[in-house]
Amino acid sequence: MPAELTILLLNTVLIVVCYQLLYPRHVGNSRVRLIINDAIATVVALMVAGSVYAGSGQLFSLLVVDVSWFWFTLVSYSLMELPFAMRYMRRHNMLE
């Protein structure tokens, strides 16, 4: 499996578990709890990716530029999470 696909799959699983199972139970409509839990989920994604790719020197493609595992994980996680976060905040009236 390509390295990019591995990280994208990790991000997908983490985001779905967080936004479908954990956040509705533990975050509710609190912006502060959402920010804290999102930061924790991002750190988990970075730790898992780092445990596999840190020190390997492998480069990951972000379409126009090659980056390290850290930046690929951070950018891809953020971009993938954005629609879920917006939907969650709309659903729980957190945008007002």
A tleap script that builds the chain and sets N, CA, C and O, in Angstrom:
source leaprc.protein.ff14SB
mol = sequence {
  NMET PRO ALA GLU LEU THR ILE LEU LEU LEU
  ASN THR VAL LEU ILE VAL VAL CYS TYR GLN
  LEU LEU TYR PRO ARG HIE VAL GLY ASN SER
  ARG VAL ARG LEU ILE ILE ASN ASP ALA ILE
  ALA THR VAL VAL ALA LEU MET VAL ALA GLY
  SER VAL TYR ALA GLY SER GLY GLN LEU PHE
  SER LEU LEU VAL VAL ASP VAL SER TRP PHE
  TRP PHE THR LEU VAL SER TYR SER LEU MET
  GLU LEU PRO PHE ALA MET ARG TYR MET ARG
  ARG HIE ASN MET LEU CGLU
}
set mol.1.N position { 0.854 -1.175 0.000 }
set mol.1.CA position { 0.000 0.000 0.000 }
set mol.1.C position { 0.902 1.241 0.000 }
set mol.1.O position { 1.839 1.316 0.794 }
set mol.2.N position { 0.633 2.206 -0.874 }
set mol.2.CA position { 1.446 3.437 -0.891 }
set mol.2.C position { 1.376 4.170 0.452 }
set mol.2.O position { 0.362 4.129 1.149 }
set mol.3.N position { 2.460 4.827 0.790 }
set mol.3.CA position { 2.552 5.519 2.080 }
set mol.3.C position { 1.473 6.593 2.217 }
set mol.3.O position { 0.886 6.746 3.289 }
set mol.4.N position { 1.208 7.337 1.142 }
set mol.4.CA position { 0.160 8.379 1.204 }
set mol.4.C position { -1.196 7.765 1.528 }
set mol.4.O position { -1.960 8.306 2.327 }
set mol.5.N position { -1.485 6.635 0.903 }
set mol.5.CA position { -2.771 5.983 1.133 }
set mol.5.C position { -2.892 5.499 2.576 }
set mol.5.O position { -3.974 5.554 3.162 }
set mol.6.N position { -1.799 5.031 3.142 }
set mol.6.CA position { -1.807 4.587 4.539 }
set mol.6.C position { -2.184 5.735 5.471 }
set mol.6.O position { -3.012 5.562 6.366 }
set mol.7.N position { -1.593 6.883 5.270 }
set mol.7.CA position { -1.890 8.034 6.127 }
set mol.7.C position { -3.307 8.538 5.876 }
set mol.7.O position { -4.001 8.912 6.822 }
set mol.8.N position { -3.746 8.556 4.633 }
set mol.8.CA position { -5.116 8.990 4.330 }
set mol.8.C position { -6.135 8.047 4.961 }
set mol.8.O position { -7.176 8.493 5.446 }
set mol.9.N position { -5.846 6.758 4.959 }
set mol.9.CA position { -6.739 5.788 5.603 }
set mol.9.C position { -6.759 5.999 7.113 }
set mol.9.O position { -7.824 5.954 7.731 }
set mol.10.N position { -5.598 6.229 7.709 }
set mol.10.CA position { -5.522 6.535 9.144 }
set mol.10.C position { -6.359 7.767 9.470 }
set mol.10.O position { -7.140 7.756 10.422 }
set mol.11.N position { -6.200 8.822 8.686 }
set mol.11.CA position { -6.961 10.053 8.907 }
set mol.11.C position { -8.453 9.810 8.794 }
set mol.11.O position { -9.229 10.295 9.617 }
set mol.12.N position { -8.861 9.058 7.774 }
set mol.12.CA position { -10.284 8.780 7.561 }
set mol.12.C position { -10.883 8.043 8.740 }
set mol.12.O position { -11.942 8.422 9.241 }
set mol.13.N position { -10.216 6.995 9.187 }
set mol.13.CA position { -10.723 6.213 10.319 }
set mol.13.C position { -10.812 7.084 11.572 }
set mol.13.O position { -11.814 7.048 12.286 }
set mol.14.N position { -9.788 7.850 11.831 }
set mol.14.CA position { -9.767 8.705 13.017 }
set mol.14.C position { -10.883 9.761 12.979 }
set mol.14.O position { -11.567 9.980 13.978 }
set mol.15.N position { -11.058 10.396 11.848 }
set mol.15.CA position { -12.091 11.436 11.720 }
set mol.15.C position { -13.487 10.843 11.866 }
set mol.15.O position { -14.326 11.408 12.566 }
set mol.16.N position { -13.743 9.722 11.220 }
set mol.16.CA position { -15.073 9.105 11.309 }
set mol.16.C position { -15.373 8.662 12.739 }
set mol.16.O position { -16.473 8.890 13.240 }
set mol.17.N position { -14.416 8.039 13.388 }
set mol.17.CA position { -14.632 7.605 14.779 }
set mol.17.C position { -14.894 8.814 15.677 }
set mol.17.O position { -15.800 8.787 16.509 }
set mol.18.N position { -14.109 9.861 15.511 }
set mol.18.CA position { -14.283 11.048 16.356 }
set mol.18.C position { -15.644 11.702 16.131 }
set mol.18.O position { -16.391 11.931 17.082 }
set mol.19.N position { -15.965 12.002 14.873 }
set mol.19.CA position { -17.166 12.783 14.595 }
set mol.19.C position { -18.456 11.978 14.660 }
set mol.19.O position { -19.526 12.560 14.836 }
set mol.20.N position { -18.387 10.662 14.525 }
set mol.20.CA position { -19.597 9.859 14.586 }
set mol.20.C position { -19.833 9.229 15.961 }
set mol.20.O position { -20.980 9.004 16.347 }
set mol.21.N position { -18.767 8.946 16.694 }
set mol.21.CA position { -18.927 8.262 17.972 }
set mol.21.C position { -18.535 9.109 19.184 }
set mol.21.O position { -19.323 9.269 20.116 }
set mol.22.N position { -17.329 9.643 19.168 }
set mol.22.CA position { -16.811 10.300 20.364 }
set mol.22.C position { -17.368 11.694 20.593 }
set mol.22.O position { -17.835 11.993 21.692 }
set mol.23.N position { -17.332 12.549 19.589 }
set mol.23.CA position { -17.734 13.939 19.784 }
set mol.23.C position { -19.194 14.103 20.185 }
set mol.23.O position { -19.478 14.903 21.076 }
set mol.24.N position { -20.128 13.393 19.577 }
set mol.24.CA position { -21.515 13.566 20.036 }
set mol.24.C position { -21.709 13.222 21.512 }
set mol.24.O position { -22.569 13.801 22.176 }
set mol.25.N position { -20.917 12.285 22.025 }
set mol.25.CA position { -21.047 11.877 23.429 }
set mol.25.C position { -20.286 12.782 24.388 }
set mol.25.O position { -20.744 13.031 25.503 }
set mol.26.N position { -19.121 13.277 23.959 }
set mol.26.CA position { -18.244 13.968 24.890 }
set mol.26.C position { -18.096 15.466 24.647 }
set mol.26.O position { -17.648 16.190 25.536 }
set mol.27.N position { -18.462 15.938 23.473 }
set mol.27.CA position { -18.267 17.348 23.147 }
set mol.27.C position { -19.569 18.121 23.225 }
set mol.27.O position { -19.604 19.231 23.757 }
set mol.28.N position { -20.643 17.542 22.699 }
set mol.28.CA position { -21.924 18.253 22.678 }
set mol.28.C position { -21.819 19.506 21.840 }
set mol.28.O position { -21.361 19.455 20.699 }
set mol.29.N position { -22.240 20.638 22.397 }
set mol.29.CA position { -22.182 21.896 21.650 }
set mol.29.C position { -21.171 22.881 22.250 }
set mol.29.O position { -21.342 24.094 22.134 }
set mol.30.N position { -20.141 22.366 22.877 }
set mol.30.CA position { -19.099 23.195 23.479 }
set mol.30.C position { -17.952 23.406 22.492 }
set mol.30.O position { -17.290 22.451 22.085 }
set mol.31.N position { -17.726 24.645 22.119 }
set mol.31.CA position { -16.627 24.956 21.199 }
set mol.31.C position { -15.275 24.629 21.809 }
set mol.31.O position { -14.385 24.121 21.127 }
set mol.32.N position { -15.124 24.918 23.082 }
set mol.32.CA position { -13.844 24.676 23.760 }
set mol.32.C position { -13.532 23.182 23.765 }
set mol.32.O position { -12.407 22.787 23.461 }
set mol.33.N position { -14.512 22.349 24.107 }
set mol.33.CA position { -14.282 20.905 24.107 }
set mol.33.C position { -14.000 20.388 22.702 }
set mol.33.O position { -13.203 19.464 22.533 }
set mol.34.N position { -14.641 20.969 21.695 }
set mol.34.CA position { -14.387 20.562 20.318 }
set mol.34.C position { -12.948 20.890 19.922 }
set mol.34.O position { -12.267 20.062 19.318 }
set mol.35.N position { -12.494 22.069 20.254 }
set mol.35.CA position { -11.121 22.467 19.935 }
set mol.35.C position { -10.118 21.555 20.636 }
set mol.35.O position { -9.151 21.108 20.020 }
set mol.36.N position { -10.340 21.280 21.906 }
set mol.36.CA position { -9.431 20.419 22.671 }
set mol.36.C position { -9.414 19.013 22.090 }
set mol.36.O position { -8.344 18.437 21.895 }
set mol.37.N position { -10.589 18.455 21.810 }
set mol.37.CA position { -10.661 17.105 21.271 }
set mol.37.C position { -10.092 17.024 19.861 }
set mol.37.O position { -9.475 16.020 19.505 }
set mol.38.N position { -10.289 18.064 19.051 }
set mol.38.CA position { -9.688 18.093 17.717 }
set mol.38.C position { -8.164 18.122 17.815 }
set mol.38.O position { -7.476 17.454 17.044 }
set mol.39.N position { -7.647 18.888 18.755 }
set mol.39.CA position { -6.189 18.942 18.939 }
set mol.39.C position { -5.656 17.577 19.360 }
set mol.39.O position { -4.610 17.146 18.875 }
set mol.40.N position { -6.356 16.905 20.245 }
set mol.40.CA position { -5.932 15.571 20.681 }
set mol.40.C position { -5.968 14.590 19.507 }
set mol.40.O position { -5.042 13.798 19.336 }
set mol.41.N position { -7.028 14.638 18.700 }
set mol.41.CA position { -7.131 13.740 17.543 }
set mol.41.C position { -6.019 14.016 16.539 }
set mol.41.O position { -5.474 13.082 15.949 }
set mol.42.N position { -5.679 15.275 16.339 }
set mol.42.CA position { -4.585 15.624 15.429 }
set mol.42.C position { -3.260 15.081 15.946 }
set mol.42.O position { -2.461 14.553 15.173 }
set mol.43.N position { -3.026 15.207 17.233 }
set mol.43.CA position { -1.798 14.680 17.833 }
set mol.43.C position { -1.743 13.158 17.700 }
set mol.43.O position { -0.679 12.599 17.435 }
set mol.44.N position { -2.876 12.490 17.880 }
set mol.44.CA position { -2.915 11.032 17.715 }
set mol.44.C position { -2.540 10.654 16.290 }
set mol.44.O position { -1.747 9.735 16.080 }
set mol.45.N position { -3.103 11.354 15.307 }
set mol.45.CA position { -2.763 11.076 13.908 }
set mol.45.C position { -1.269 11.279 13.666 }
set mol.45.O position { -0.628 10.464 13.002 }
set mol.46.N position { -0.723 12.355 14.199 }
set mol.46.CA position { 0.706 12.626 14.026 }
set mol.46.C position { 1.574 11.582 14.728 }
set mol.46.O position { 2.612 11.185 14.199 }
set mol.47.N position { 1.164 11.142 15.893 }
set mol.47.CA position { 1.940 10.141 16.626 }
set mol.47.C position { 1.941 8.795 15.906 }
set mol.47.O position { 2.975 8.133 15.826 }
set mol.48.N position { 0.792 8.394 15.385 }
set mol.48.CA position { 0.723 7.115 14.681 }
set mol.48.C position { 1.549 7.178 13.395 }
set mol.48.O position { 2.330 6.270 13.110 }
set mol.49.N position { 1.374 8.245 12.626 }
set mol.49.CA position { 2.154 8.389 11.388 }
set mol.49.C position { 3.648 8.491 11.710 }
set mol.49.O position { 4.475 7.913 11.003 }
set mol.50.N position { 3.990 9.209 12.755 }
set mol.50.CA position { 5.384 9.349 13.149 }
set mol.50.C position { 6.004 8.045 13.601 }
set mol.50.O position { 7.182 7.786 13.353 }
set mol.51.N position { 5.199 7.219 14.269 }
set mol.51.CA position { 5.733 5.932 14.721 }
set mol.51.C position { 6.088 5.026 13.544 }
set mol.51.O position { 6.916 4.125 13.678 }
set mol.52.N position { 5.467 5.265 12.401 }
set mol.52.CA position { 5.753 4.450 11.218 }
set mol.52.C position { 6.817 5.093 10.332 }
set mol.52.O position { 7.712 4.401 9.846 }
set mol.53.N position { 6.732 6.403 10.116 }
set mol.53.CA position { 7.559 7.054 9.096 }
set mol.53.C position { 8.668 7.965 9.619 }
set mol.53.O position { 9.501 8.406 8.827 }
set mol.54.N position { 8.716 8.263 10.906 }
set mol.54.CA position { 9.765 9.147 11.423 }
set mol.54.C position { 11.132 8.503 11.215 }
set mol.54.O position { 11.330 7.324 11.509 }
set mol.55.N position { 12.056 9.286 10.712 }
set mol.55.CA position { 13.402 8.800 10.491 }
set mol.55.C position { 13.594 7.999 9.218 }
set mol.55.O position { 14.713 7.594 8.902 }
set mol.56.N position { 12.517 7.767 8.486 }
set mol.56.CA position { 12.625 6.956 7.267 }
set mol.56.C position { 13.121 7.771 6.076 }
set mol.56.O position { 13.641 7.209 5.111 }
set mol.57.N position { 12.963 9.081 6.140 }
set mol.57.CA position { 13.368 9.933 5.030 }
set mol.57.C position { 12.428 9.879 3.839 }
set mol.57.O position { 12.715 10.451 2.787 }
set mol.58.N position { 11.315 9.196 4.003 }
set mol.58.CA position { 10.349 9.075 2.899 }
set mol.58.C position { 9.644 10.403 2.658 }
set mol.58.O position { 9.270 11.099 3.602 }
set mol.59.N position { 9.468 10.744 1.401 }
set mol.59.CA position { 8.744 11.956 1.030 }
set mol.59.C position { 7.344 11.602 0.573 }
set mol.59.O position { 7.113 10.537 0.000 }
set mol.60.N position { 6.412 12.507 0.835 }
set mol.60.CA position { 5.010 12.321 0.493 }
set mol.60.C position { 4.596 13.429 -0.459 }
set mol.60.O position { 5.022 14.575 -0.316 }
set mol.61.N position { 3.774 13.085 -1.419 }
set mol.61.CA position { 3.369 14.044 -2.440 }
set mol.61.C position { 2.094 14.781 -2.039 }
set mol.61.O position { 1.065 14.166 -1.758 }
set mol.62.N position { 2.184 16.108 -2.019 }
set mol.62.CA position { 1.009 16.967 -1.831 }
set mol.62.C position { 0.673 17.635 -3.162 }
set mol.62.O position { 0.502 18.852 -3.230 }
set mol.63.N position { 0.581 16.843 -4.200 }
set mol.63.CA position { 0.273 17.246 -5.571 }
set mol.63.C position { 1.358 18.090 -6.215 }
set mol.63.O position { 1.866 17.704 -7.267 }
set mol.64.N position { 1.732 19.203 -5.649 }
set mol.64.CA position { 2.716 20.083 -6.295 }
set mol.64.C position { 4.070 20.100 -5.588 }
set mol.64.O position { 5.043 20.628 -6.127 }
set mol.65.N position { 4.138 19.538 -4.410 }
set mol.65.CA position { 5.381 19.574 -3.642 }
set mol.65.C position { 5.498 18.285 -2.816 }
set mol.65.O position { 4.495 17.729 -2.370 }
set mol.66.N position { 6.716 17.830 -2.624 }
set mol.66.CA position { 6.971 16.680 -1.758 }
set mol.66.C position { 7.322 17.177 -0.366 }
set mol.66.O position { 8.125 18.096 -0.205 }
set mol.67.N position { 6.708 16.555 0.641 }
set mol.67.CA position { 6.886 16.985 2.034 }
set mol.67.C position { 7.172 15.769 2.909 }
set mol.67.O position { 7.060 14.626 2.464 }
set mol.68.N position { 7.537 16.031 4.146 }
set mol.68.CA position { 7.781 14.957 5.113 }
set mol.68.C position { 6.459 14.385 5.599 }
set mol.68.O position { 5.387 14.922 5.320 }
set mol.69.N position { 6.559 13.282 6.333 }
set mol.69.CA position { 5.366 12.643 6.879 }
set mol.69.C position { 4.576 13.601 7.780 }
set mol.69.O position { 3.345 13.580 7.784 }
set mol.70.N position { 5.288 14.437 8.539 }
set mol.70.CA position { 4.633 15.356 9.475 }
set mol.70.C position { 3.705 16.315 8.736 }
set mol.70.O position { 2.533 16.449 9.090 }
set mol.71.N position { 4.230 16.979 7.714 }
set mol.71.CA position { 3.429 17.967 6.992 }
set mol.71.C position { 2.323 17.311 6.182 }
set mol.71.O position { 1.222 17.852 6.074 }
set mol.72.N position { 2.613 16.148 5.612 }
set mol.72.CA position { 1.565 15.451 4.858 }
set mol.72.C position { 0.413 15.076 5.774 }
set mol.72.O position { -0.751 15.279 5.429 }
set mol.73.N position { 0.733 14.528 6.942 }
set mol.73.CA position { -0.312 14.132 7.894 }
set mol.73.C position { -1.095 15.344 8.380 }
set mol.73.O position { -2.325 15.316 8.418 }
set mol.74.N position { -0.393 16.401 8.747 }
set mol.74.CA position { -1.063 17.599 9.273 }
set mol.74.C position { -1.967 18.254 8.225 }
set mol.74.O position { -3.120 18.570 8.518 }
set mol.75.N position { -1.460 18.458 7.020 }
set mol.75.CA position { -2.243 19.122 5.970 }
set mol.75.C position { -3.403 18.246 5.529 }
set mol.75.O position { -4.528 18.733 5.414 }
set mol.76.N position { -3.157 16.965 5.280 }
set mol.76.CA position { -4.234 16.094 4.812 }
set mol.76.C position { -5.302 15.911 5.888 }
set mol.76.O position { -6.493 15.887 5.580 }
set mol.77.N position { -4.886 15.782 7.145 }
set mol.77.CA position { -5.868 15.647 8.232 }
set mol.77.C position { -6.730 16.912 8.334 }
set mol.77.O position { -7.951 16.825 8.471 }
set mol.78.N position { -6.104 18.057 8.270 }
set mol.78.CA position { -6.847 19.320 8.376 }
set mol.78.C position { -7.846 19.481 7.235 }
set mol.78.O position { -8.994 19.867 7.457 }
set mol.79.N position { -7.410 19.185 6.024 }
set mol.79.CA position { -8.311 19.321 4.872 }
set mol.79.C position { -9.444 18.299 4.902 }
set mol.79.O position { -10.571 18.608 4.518 }
set mol.80.N position { -9.149 17.098 5.353 }
set mol.80.CA position { -10.190 16.074 5.442 }
set mol.80.C position { -11.169 16.358 6.578 }
set mol.80.O position { -12.353 16.037 6.476 }
set mol.81.N position { -10.682 16.951 7.643 }
set mol.81.CA position { -11.517 17.201 8.811 }
set mol.81.C position { -12.463 18.381 8.611 }
set mol.81.O position { -13.543 18.407 9.201 }
set mol.82.N position { -12.092 19.324 7.815 }
set mol.82.CA position { -12.867 20.559 7.658 }
set mol.82.C position { -14.349 20.330 7.346 }
set mol.82.O position { -15.189 20.916 8.029 }
set mol.83.N position { -14.718 19.516 6.359 }
set mol.83.CA position { -16.153 19.320 6.110 }
set mol.83.C position { -16.882 18.672 7.285 }
set mol.83.O position { -18.028 19.016 7.573 }
set mol.84.N position { -16.223 17.744 7.958 }
set mol.84.CA position { -16.837 17.104 9.123 }
set mol.84.C position { -17.048 18.115 10.248 }
set mol.84.O position { -18.095 18.124 10.895 }
set mol.85.N position { -16.053 18.960 10.475 }
set mol.85.CA position { -16.147 19.962 11.533 }
set mol.85.C position { -17.260 20.968 11.240 }
set mol.85.O position { -18.040 21.316 12.126 }
set mol.86.N position { -17.327 21.427 10.000 }
set mol.86.CA position { -18.371 22.400 9.643 }
set mol.86.C position { -19.767 21.786 9.806 }
set mol.86.O position { -20.681 22.422 10.331 }
set mol.87.N position { -19.909 20.558 9.353 }
set mol.87.CA position { -21.204 19.875 9.493 }
set mol.87.C position { -21.560 19.687 10.973 }
set mol.87.O position { -22.703 19.915 11.369 }
set mol.88.N position { -20.596 19.277 11.779 }
set mol.88.CA position { -20.833 19.078 13.207 }
set mol.88.C position { -21.230 20.397 13.876 }
set mol.88.O position { -22.177 20.439 14.661 }
set mol.89.N position { -20.504 21.468 13.562 }
set mol.89.CA position { -20.810 22.763 14.188 }
set mol.89.C position { -22.172 23.286 13.750 }
set mol.89.O position { -22.894 23.873 14.557 }
set mol.90.N position { -22.533 23.085 12.490 }
set mol.90.CA position { -23.873 23.495 12.037 }
set mol.90.C position { -24.954 22.694 12.745 }
set mol.90.O position { -25.966 23.239 13.188 }
set mol.91.N position { -24.721 21.399 12.842 }
set mol.91.CA position { -25.725 20.512 13.458 }
set mol.91.C position { -25.933 20.839 14.934 }
set mol.91.O position { -27.037 20.670 15.451 }
set mol.92.N position { -24.893 21.302 15.614 }
set mol.92.CA position { -24.990 21.589 17.050 }
set mol.92.C position { -25.036 23.093 17.332 }
set mol.92.O position { -24.730 23.529 18.442 }
set mol.93.N position { -25.414 23.874 16.336 }
set mol.93.CA position { -25.604 25.326 16.492 }
set mol.93.C position { -24.404 26.007 17.131 }
set mol.93.O position { -24.551 26.800 18.061 }
set mol.94.N position { -23.221 25.693 16.629 }
set mol.94.CA position { -22.015 26.280 17.195 }
set mol.94.C position { -21.468 27.410 16.338 }
set mol.94.O position { -20.440 27.992 16.684 }
set mol.95.N position { -22.118 27.735 15.240 }
set mol.95.CA position { -21.640 28.778 14.344 }
set mol.95.C position { -22.276 30.121 14.623 }
set mol.95.O position { -21.920 31.110 13.982 }
set mol.96.N position { -23.179 30.185 15.531 }
set mol.96.CA position { -23.888 31.442 15.820 }
set mol.96.C position { -23.154 32.271 16.840 }
set mol.96.O position { -23.611 33.357 17.197 }
savepdb mol mol.pdb
quit
